[in-house]
Every structure is written in structure tokens, then in C-alpha cells.
């Protein structure tokens, strides 16, 4: 599955994907009124890693 497809799933599920600097992790999903996936793009080293992290967070 391509990154754009994962982003489309997030959009359909009304999950916002935000760039957010984190100390101990690269990605996290938080459900608080709405759902948000926080991605620390400064720690993500490749396209494949970004896809894997996004897929993992969407799986929650």
C-alpha cells in the first residue's frame, strides 16, 4: 500500500496527521474528542519507515 492510500484512509476516518516533535517516539495516535496521529518527521529516515509508522498508528 502506498503512503497516499494510508493518508486517504486517515482522511476518511477523520484522523488528522500532524508533524510534532517528540522525545521518545516517532509516531503516536491520540484520541481526544477527535483522533490525531502525531508524526515526528525529524526522526523518520525513509519513505518506507513513514509508511510503516502510519500503518501501525492507523491500526490502533
N, CA, C and O atoms as a CHARMM CRD file, in Angstrom:
* protein
*
  240
    1    1 UNK  N      0.85000  -1.17200   0.00000 PROA 1      0.00000
    2    1 UNK  CA     0.00000   0.00000   0.00000 PROA 1      0.00000
    3    1 UNK  C      0.89600   1.23600   0.00000 PROA 1      0.00000
    4    1 UNK  O      1.91200   1.28100   0.69400 PROA 1      0.00000
    5    2 UNK  N      0.51400   2.21300  -0.77000 PROA 2      0.00000
    6    2 UNK  CA     1.30500   3.44700  -0.87000 PROA 2      0.00000
    7    2 UNK  C      0.91800   4.43900   0.23900 PROA 2      0.00000
    8    2 UNK  O     -0.16000   4.35200   0.82600 PROA 2      0.00000
    9    3 UNK  N      1.81100   5.36200   0.49900 PROA 3      0.00000
   10    3 UNK  CA     1.60600   6.36000   1.54100 PROA 3      0.00000
   11    3 UNK  C      0.33200   7.16600   1.29800 PROA 3      0.00000
   12    3 UNK  O     -0.41200   7.43900   2.24100 PROA 3      0.00000
   13    4 UNK  N      0.07400   7.54200   0.07500 PROA 4      0.00000
   14    4 UNK  CA    -1.11700   8.34000  -0.23400 PROA 4      0.00000
   15    4 UNK  C     -2.39300   7.57200   0.11800 PROA 4      0.00000
   16    4 UNK  O     -3.38000   8.17200   0.54400 PROA 4      0.00000
   17    5 UNK  N     -2.37600   6.26000  -0.05800 PROA 5      0.00000
   18    5 UNK  CA    -3.53900   5.44500   0.29800 PROA 5      0.00000
   19    5 UNK  C     -3.76100   5.44200   1.81400 PROA 5      0.00000
   20    5 UNK  O     -4.89900   5.50700   2.28100 PROA 5      0.00000
   21    6 UNK  N     -2.67800   5.36600   2.56800 PROA 6      0.00000
   22    6 UNK  CA    -2.78600   5.42600   4.02400 PROA 6      0.00000
   23    6 UNK  C     -3.29200   6.79200   4.47400 PROA 6      0.00000
   24    6 UNK  O     -4.11400   6.89000   5.38500 PROA 6      0.00000
   25    7 UNK  N     -2.79400   7.84700   3.82600 PROA 7      0.00000
   26    7 UNK  CA    -3.25500   9.19200   4.15200 PROA 7      0.00000
   27    7 UNK  C     -4.73300   9.35900   3.81500 PROA 7      0.00000
   28    7 UNK  O     -5.45700  10.04400   4.53700 PROA 7      0.00000
   29    8 UNK  N     -5.18000   8.74800   2.74100 PROA 8      0.00000
   30    8 UNK  CA    -6.60000   8.80100   2.37200 PROA 8      0.00000
   31    8 UNK  C     -7.46500   8.06600   3.39400 PROA 8      0.00000
   32    8 UNK  O     -8.56600   8.51600   3.71200 PROA 8      0.00000
   33    9 UNK  N     -6.97500   6.94600   3.90800 PROA 9      0.00000
   34    9 UNK  CA    -7.70900   6.22800   4.95900 PROA 9      0.00000
   35    9 UNK  C     -7.84800   7.11700   6.19300 PROA 9      0.00000
   36    9 UNK  O     -8.92800   7.21000   6.77700 PROA 9      0.00000
   37   10 UNK  N     -6.76500   7.76400   6.58300 PROA 10     0.00000
   38   10 UNK  CA    -6.80700   8.66700   7.73400 PROA 10     0.00000
   39   10 UNK  C     -7.82700   9.78600   7.49500 PROA 10     0.00000
   40   10 UNK  O     -8.60600  10.12700   8.38500 PROA 10     0.00000
   41   11 UNK  N     -7.81200  10.33900   6.31400 PROA 11     0.00000
   42   11 UNK  CA    -8.74100  11.41200   5.98200 PROA 11     0.00000
   43   11 UNK  C    -10.19300  10.93500   6.04600 PROA 11     0.00000
   44   11 UNK  O    -11.04500  11.62800   6.60400 PROA 11     0.00000
   45   12 UNK  N    -10.47900   9.77600   5.49000 PROA 12     0.00000
   46   12 UNK  CA   -11.84000   9.23000   5.51900 PROA 12     0.00000
   47   12 UNK  C    -12.31000   8.94800   6.93300 PROA 12     0.00000
   48   12 UNK  O    -13.49500   9.08000   7.23900 PROA 12     0.00000
   49   13 UNK  N    -11.37300   8.55700   7.80000 PROA 13     0.00000
   50   13 UNK  CA   -11.69500   8.26400   9.20200 PROA 13     0.00000
   51   13 UNK  C    -11.65500   9.52800  10.07100 PROA 13     0.00000
   52   13 UNK  O    -11.84900   9.46400  11.28500 PROA 13     0.00000
   53   14 UNK  N    -11.40100  10.67800   9.42900 PROA 14     0.00000
   54   14 UNK  CA   -11.31100  11.96800  10.11500 PROA 14     0.00000
   55   14 UNK  C    -10.20200  11.98100  11.17700 PROA 14     0.00000
   56   14 UNK  O    -10.38200  12.47500  12.29000 PROA 14     0.00000
   57   15 UNK  N     -9.06000  11.42400  10.79100 PROA 15     0.00000
   58   15 UNK  CA    -7.87600  11.42300  11.63600 PROA 15     0.00000
   59   15 UNK  C     -6.87100  12.39400  11.03400 PROA 15     0.00000
   60   15 UNK  O     -6.41100  12.21000   9.90700 PROA 15     0.00000
   61   16 UNK  N     -6.53600  13.42400  11.79300 PROA 16     0.00000
   62   16 UNK  CA    -5.55700  14.39900  11.32500 PROA 16     0.00000
   63   16 UNK  C     -4.14400  13.86800  11.56800 PROA 16     0.00000
   64   16 UNK  O     -3.86900  13.26300  12.60400 PROA 16     0.00000
   65   17 UNK  N     -3.26100  14.09600  10.61400 PROA 17     0.00000
   66   17 UNK  CA    -1.85700  13.71600  10.73400 PROA 17     0.00000
   67   17 UNK  C     -1.06100  15.01100  10.91200 PROA 17     0.00000
   68   17 UNK  O     -1.08500  15.89500  10.05500 PROA 17     0.00000
   69   18 UNK  N     -0.35800  15.10200  12.04200 PROA 18     0.00000
   70   18 UNK  CA     0.35500  16.32500  12.37800 PROA 18     0.00000
   71   18 UNK  C      1.83200  16.05100  12.60200 PROA 18     0.00000
   72   18 UNK  O      2.20100  15.01700  13.15800 PROA 18     0.00000
   73   19 UNK  N      2.67600  16.97900  12.16900 PROA 19     0.00000
   74   19 UNK  CA     4.10200  16.91000  12.45700 PROA 19     0.00000
   75   19 UNK  C      4.30200  17.47300  13.86000 PROA 19     0.00000
   76   19 UNK  O      3.93000  18.61300  14.13900 PROA 19     0.00000
   77   20 UNK  N      4.89200  16.66500  14.74200 PROA 20     0.00000
   78   20 UNK  CA     5.05500  17.08300  16.13100 PROA 20     0.00000
   79   20 UNK  C      6.33600  16.48700  16.69000 PROA 20     0.00000
   80   20 UNK  O      6.53900  15.27500  16.62300 PROA 20     0.00000
   81   21 UNK  N      7.18800  17.31800  17.23100 PROA 21     0.00000
   82   21 UNK  CA     8.46400  16.88200  17.80300 PROA 21     0.00000
   83   21 UNK  C      8.21300  16.13400  19.11200 PROA 21     0.00000
   84   21 UNK  O      7.57300  16.65900  20.02300 PROA 21     0.00000
   85   22 UNK  N      8.72700  14.89700  19.19600 PROA 22     0.00000
   86   22 UNK  CA     8.56600  14.07900  20.39500 PROA 22     0.00000
   87   22 UNK  C      9.92400  13.60400  20.87900 PROA 22     0.00000
   88   22 UNK  O     10.84700  13.44400  20.08100 PROA 22     0.00000
   89   23 UNK  N     10.05200  13.37900  22.17400 PROA 23     0.00000
   90   23 UNK  CA    11.33200  12.97600  22.74700 PROA 23     0.00000
   91   23 UNK  C     11.63400  11.49600  22.57800 PROA 23     0.00000
   92   23 UNK  O     12.76300  11.13500  22.24500 PROA 23     0.00000
   93   24 UNK  N     10.64300  10.62400  22.80300 PROA 24     0.00000
   94   24 UNK  CA    10.93900   9.20200  22.90400 PROA 24     0.00000
   95   24 UNK  C     10.31700   8.34300  21.82200 PROA 24     0.00000
   96   24 UNK  O     10.54500   7.13400  21.81000 PROA 24     0.00000
   97   25 UNK  N      9.55300   8.90300  20.92700 PROA 25     0.00000
   98   25 UNK  CA     8.88500   8.09200  19.91500 PROA 25     0.00000
   99   25 UNK  C      8.84000   8.83100  18.58600 PROA 25     0.00000
  100   25 UNK  O      9.08400  10.03600  18.52100 PROA 25     0.00000
  101   26 UNK  N      8.52400   8.09500  17.53200 PROA 26     0.00000
  102   26 UNK  CA     8.43800   8.69100  16.20300 PROA 26     0.00000
  103   26 UNK  C      7.00500   8.96300  15.78500 PROA 26     0.00000
  104   26 UNK  O      6.74700   9.84000  14.96000 PROA 26     0.00000
  105   27 UNK  N      6.06600   8.20500  16.36000 PROA 27     0.00000
  106   27 UNK  CA     4.65900   8.35900  15.98100 PROA 27     0.00000
  107   27 UNK  C      3.76800   7.93400  17.13500 PROA 27     0.00000
  108   27 UNK  O      4.12100   7.06400  17.93100 PROA 27     0.00000
  109   28 UNK  N      2.60800   8.56500  17.20500 PROA 28     0.00000
  110   28 UNK  CA     1.66100   8.25600  18.26600 PROA 28     0.00000
  111   28 UNK  C      0.27300   8.67500  17.81600 PROA 28     0.00000
  112   28 UNK  O      0.12100   9.69700  17.14800 PROA 28     0.00000
  113   29 UNK  N     -0.74100   7.89800  18.17500 PROA 29     0.00000
  114   29 UNK  CA    -2.11900   8.28500  17.91100 PROA 29     0.00000
  115   29 UNK  C     -2.75100   8.66000  19.24300 PROA 29     0.00000
  116   29 UNK  O     -2.54700   7.98600  20.25300 PROA 29     0.00000
  117   30 UNK  N     -3.51200   9.73200  19.23200 PROA 30     0.00000
  118   30 UNK  CA    -4.21400  10.19300  20.42700 PROA 30     0.00000
  119   30 UNK  C     -5.66600  10.43900  20.05800 PROA 30     0.00000
  120   30 UNK  O     -5.96900  11.11600  19.07600 PROA 30     0.00000
  121   31 UNK  N     -6.55000   9.88200  20.85700 PROA 31     0.00000
  122   31 UNK  CA    -7.98300  10.09500  20.67900 PROA 31     0.00000
  123   31 UNK  C     -8.47100  10.99400  21.80200 PROA 31     0.00000
  124   31 UNK  O     -8.53900  10.57000  22.95500 PROA 31     0.00000
  125   32 UNK  N     -8.80900  12.22800  21.47100 PROA 32     0.00000
  126   32 UNK  CA    -9.29900  13.19500  22.43700 PROA 32     0.00000
  127   32 UNK  C    -10.28100  14.08600  21.69500 PROA 32     0.00000
  128   32 UNK  O     -9.87100  15.02100  21.00900 PROA 32     0.00000
  129   33 UNK  N    -11.54100  13.81500  21.82100 PROA 33     0.00000
  130   33 UNK  CA   -12.62400  14.41200  21.04600 PROA 33     0.00000
  131   33 UNK  C    -12.51800  14.00800  19.57600 PROA 33     0.00000
  132   33 UNK  O    -13.47000  13.47000  19.01100 PROA 33     0.00000
  133   34 UNK  N    -11.38100  14.26200  18.96300 PROA 34     0.00000
  134   34 UNK  CA   -11.07500  13.82400  17.60000 PROA 34     0.00000
  135   34 UNK  C     -9.84500  12.93400  17.67800 PROA 34     0.00000
  136   34 UNK  O     -9.21700  12.82700  18.73200 PROA 34     0.00000
  137   35 UNK  N     -9.50400  12.30300  16.57600 PROA 35     0.00000
  138   35 UNK  CA    -8.29800  11.47800  16.54900 PROA 35     0.00000
  139   35 UNK  C     -7.19600  12.21800  15.81200 PROA 35     0.00000
  140   35 UNK  O     -7.42300  12.87900  14.79900 PROA 35     0.00000
  141   36 UNK  N     -5.99300  12.08200  16.35700 PROA 36     0.00000
  142   36 UNK  CA    -4.82000  12.72100  15.77200 PROA 36     0.00000
  143   36 UNK  C     -3.67800  11.72100  15.74500 PROA 36     0.00000
  144   36 UNK  O     -3.46900  10.98200  16.70700 PROA 36     0.00000
  145   37 UNK  N     -2.94300  11.69700  14.64600 PROA 37     0.00000
  146   37 UNK  CA    -1.69600  10.95000  14.58800 PROA 37     0.00000
  147   37 UNK  C     -0.57700  11.98500  14.54900 PROA 37     0.00000
  148   37 UNK  O     -0.51900  12.83100  13.65600 PROA 37     0.00000
  149   38 UNK  N      0.30300  11.89800  15.53200 PROA 38     0.00000
  150   38 UNK  CA     1.46000  12.77100  15.59200 PROA 38     0.00000
  151   38 UNK  C      2.65400  12.01400  15.03700 PROA 38     0.00000
  152   38 UNK  O      2.96200  10.90800  15.48100 PROA 38     0.00000
  153   39 UNK  N      3.31800  12.61500  14.06800 PROA 39     0.00000
  154   39 UNK  CA     4.49600  12.01700  13.43600 PROA 39     0.00000
  155   39 UNK  C      5.67000  12.98700  13.63700 PROA 39     0.00000
  156   39 UNK  O      5.56200  14.16800  13.30700 PROA 39     0.00000
  157   40 UNK  N      6.77300  12.49400  14.16900 PROA 40     0.00000
  158   40 UNK  CA     7.97700  13.31800  14.30800 PROA 40     0.00000
  159   40 UNK  C      8.84100  13.07500  13.07400 PROA 40     0.00000
  160   40 UNK  O      9.70500  12.19800  13.06400 PROA 40     0.00000
  161   41 UNK  N      8.58900  13.86800  12.03600 PROA 41     0.00000
  162   41 UNK  CA     9.26800  13.67100  10.75800 PROA 41     0.00000
  163   41 UNK  C     10.78200  13.87000  10.84400 PROA 41     0.00000
  164   41 UNK  O     11.51600  13.39200   9.97800 PROA 41     0.00000
  165   42 UNK  N     11.25600  14.57000  11.87900 PROA 42     0.00000
  166   42 UNK  CA    12.70400  14.75300  12.03300 PROA 42     0.00000
  167   42 UNK  C     13.40000  13.44000  12.41400 PROA 42     0.00000
  168   42 UNK  O     14.61600  13.32000  12.27100 PROA 42     0.00000
  169   43 UNK  N     12.63700  12.46300  12.89400 PROA 43     0.00000
  170   43 UNK  CA    13.19800  11.17000  13.29300 PROA 43     0.00000
  171   43 UNK  C     12.91800  10.06100  12.27700 PROA 43     0.00000
  172   43 UNK  O     13.44700   8.95700  12.40800 PROA 43     0.00000
  173   44 UNK  N     12.10100  10.34000  11.27900 PROA 44     0.00000
  174   44 UNK  CA    11.73500   9.32300  10.29500 PROA 44     0.00000
  175   44 UNK  C     12.73100   9.38700   9.14900 PROA 44     0.00000
  176   44 UNK  O     12.88100  10.41700   8.49300 PROA 44     0.00000
  177   45 UNK  N     13.41000   8.26200   8.91800 PROA 45     0.00000
  178   45 UNK  CA    14.53100   8.26400   7.99300 PROA 45     0.00000
  179   45 UNK  C     14.22900   7.89600   6.55100 PROA 45     0.00000
  180   45 UNK  O     15.06300   8.11700   5.67300 PROA 45     0.00000
  181   46 UNK  N     13.03900   7.33000   6.28600 PROA 46     0.00000
  182   46 UNK  CA    12.76600   6.91300   4.91600 PROA 46     0.00000
  183   46 UNK  C     11.26600   6.89000   4.64300 PROA 46     0.00000
  184   46 UNK  O     10.44000   6.93600   5.55500 PROA 46     0.00000
  185   47 UNK  N     10.95600   6.81900   3.37700 PROA 47     0.00000
  186   47 UNK  CA     9.57300   6.70600   2.91100 PROA 47     0.00000
  187   47 UNK  C      8.93900   5.43500   3.46600 PROA 47     0.00000
  188   47 UNK  O      7.79300   5.44700   3.91800 PROA 47     0.00000
  189   48 UNK  N      9.69200   4.34100   3.42800 PROA 48     0.00000
  190   48 UNK  CA     9.19100   3.05300   3.91900 PROA 48     0.00000
  191   48 UNK  C      8.90000   3.11600   5.41700 PROA 48     0.00000
  192   48 UNK  O      7.87900   2.60600   5.87800 PROA 48     0.00000
  193   49 UNK  N      9.78600   3.73400   6.16300 PROA 49     0.00000
  194   49 UNK  CA     9.56900   3.87900   7.60200 PROA 49     0.00000
  195   49 UNK  C      8.32000   4.71900   7.87600 PROA 49     0.00000
  196   49 UNK  O      7.53900   4.39300   8.77000 PROA 49     0.00000
  197   50 UNK  N      8.13100   5.78500   7.12300 PROA 50     0.00000
  198   50 UNK  CA     6.94900   6.62600   7.29100 PROA 50     0.00000
  199   50 UNK  C      5.67400   5.82300   7.03200 PROA 50     0.00000
  200   50 UNK  O      4.70800   5.92500   7.78800 PROA 50     0.00000
  201   51 UNK  N      5.67400   5.02500   5.96300 PROA 51     0.00000
  202   51 UNK  CA     4.51100   4.17800   5.66600 PROA 51     0.00000
  203   51 UNK  C      4.24000   3.19400   6.79700 PROA 51     0.00000
  204   51 UNK  O      3.09300   3.02100   7.20800 PROA 51     0.00000
  205   52 UNK  N      5.27400   2.55900   7.29300 PROA 52     0.00000
  206   52 UNK  CA     5.11200   1.57600   8.36600 PROA 52     0.00000
  207   52 UNK  C      4.56000   2.21700   9.63900 PROA 52     0.00000
  208   52 UNK  O      3.66000   1.67100  10.27700 PROA 52     0.00000
  209   53 UNK  N      5.10000   3.36500   9.99700 PROA 53     0.00000
  210   53 UNK  CA     4.63500   4.05300  11.19500 PROA 53     0.00000
  211   53 UNK  C      3.17300   4.49700  11.05700 PROA 53     0.00000
  212   53 UNK  O      2.38300   4.35400  11.99000 PROA 53     0.00000
  213   54 UNK  N      2.83200   5.02900   9.90000 PROA 54     0.00000
  214   54 UNK  CA     1.45700   5.46800   9.68900 PROA 54     0.00000
  215   54 UNK  C      0.50000   4.28200   9.69300 PROA 54     0.00000
  216   54 UNK  O     -0.58000   4.36600  10.27700 PROA 54     0.00000
  217   55 UNK  N      0.87400   3.19200   9.06100 PROA 55     0.00000
  218   55 UNK  CA     0.03200   1.99100   9.03900 PROA 55     0.00000
  219   55 UNK  C     -0.15500   1.46000  10.45200 PROA 55     0.00000
  220   55 UNK  O     -1.25800   1.05900  10.82400 PROA 55     0.00000
  221   56 UNK  N      0.90700   1.45600  11.23600 PROA 56     0.00000
  222   56 UNK  CA     0.81600   0.97300  12.61000 PROA 56     0.00000
  223   56 UNK  C     -0.14700   1.83400  13.43000 PROA 56     0.00000
  224   56 UNK  O     -0.99200   1.30600  14.15300 PROA 56     0.00000
  225   57 UNK  N     -0.02200   3.13500  13.31900 PROA 57     0.00000
  226   57 UNK  CA    -0.89700   4.01600  14.09500 PROA 57     0.00000
  227   57 UNK  C     -2.35400   3.91700  13.62500 PROA 57     0.00000
  228   57 UNK  O     -3.27100   3.98700  14.44400 PROA 57     0.00000
  229   58 UNK  N     -2.57000   3.76100  12.34600 PROA 58     0.00000
  230   58 UNK  CA    -3.94300   3.58900  11.84300 PROA 58     0.00000
  231   58 UNK  C     -4.54400   2.28500  12.34200 PROA 58     0.00000
  232   58 UNK  O     -5.76200   2.17600  12.48500 PROA 58     0.00000
  233   59 UNK  N     -3.71000   1.30800  12.60500 PROA 59     0.00000
  234   59 UNK  CA    -4.18200   0.02100  13.10100 PROA 59     0.00000
  235   59 UNK  C     -4.72500   0.07200  14.52200 PROA 59     0.00000
  236   59 UNK  O     -5.42600  -0.84300  14.95300 PROA 59     0.00000
  237   60 UNK  N     -4.40800   1.12900  15.24500 PROA 60     0.00000
  238   60 UNK  CA    -4.92300   1.25300  16.60200 PROA 60     0.00000
  239   60 UNK  C     -6.35400   1.67600  16.53000 PROA 60     0.00000
  240   60 UNK  O     -7.00000   1.84600  17.56500 PROA 60     0.00000
